[in-house]
Amino acid sequence: MNIPELNVGVVGHIDHGKTTLLSKLTGKFPDTHSEELKRGITIKLGYAEMTIFKDGNKFDNKKGTPFRYISFIDAPGHEMLMATMLSGAALIDAAILVVAANEGIKPQTREHFTALQAKKIKNIIIVQNKIDLVSKEQALKNYNELKKFVKGTIAENAPIIPISAQQEINIDKIIEKLAEIEIPKKEIETEPIFLIARSFDINKPGTSVEKLHGGILGGILKKGKLKVNDEIEIKPGLIVKKANQQNYQTLTTKIISLHRGKESVQEVTPGASISIETELDPFLAKADSLSGCIVSEKGKLPEITYKAKIKTELFKEVLGISEHKEVAPLKTKEMLMLSVNTTITVGTIEKINKDEIELLLNIPIVSLKGDNVGLARNIDGHWRLIGFGEII
């Protein structure tokens, strides 16, 4: 199926209906972890996909000619999971921001929206959910609040679609807007960079040795191409503990198979989320142990580093809290949480020169010039997004 592909993040405050909306669009619940189903909130990044079909002048998620393939990333709305949401933002081309009409804009709505701005996501669709639970007057009041909220931002002209995910009202309008988004241009003639968001062992207990599958890597190919039988390397790789010292060992392996949704393919180019079956011992990939790593062809990635130099841009005020609080200037010896692609690390500021900072990191990164970084500060025991930056 050779049709354009788009990665769309679904973000917003907890319980505003993101997962229900996704299930109505795709027919699949992205909450695939039993712990999440028990707790009813999305903890890890959930995945679901759909094909948009064109039937005459209409777009549909069931019938017609395949027009576009959408890979959804359902980012957690819970404030403690902001780091996961940021790593999800590293994977997406567009976003659906879900706001419940009966609750309006919450601190986490602001935080998620600003994270989208920090990660430079320009294509945003705002979904005003649960309109079946409010009066016409309340729905209009909420709509006007949303207009005011996005004024002067990247989403100033973003469509606002009133829906009820539960009652399946106006779901078709979201599909139409997803069909209109311009597909970003991708770099193909370059070394591949694949960001690992998930890693897992798909073998059931008791599987015989000859039927075992190698470790699976799930994520997004940012640029370049990957093919079955390619020799790849994974960095930072495996944590090796020796004499109370923690070191990282680069893993090298081979691609056995590539999957896009339910489809098995021989080659992938940048687009929707994919999974790679490798020759790795499945034990090495289980329980997301390799998430946050970067994959490329063998010998192509720079060495891992415990240092980062970042050009920063701070927000005016702290996000995710109800009161207004200005973002205080950065200080040397201060600790920040950084989200670089799908990696989360904590670093201590060693030097500050105007808007440039140098940090010493607890967890190493693969430093790729120009990569976008989310910056969070510990405020009253919570990591709060205070700005963003770029690796220089």
Disulfide bonds with the S-S distance in Angstrom:
none
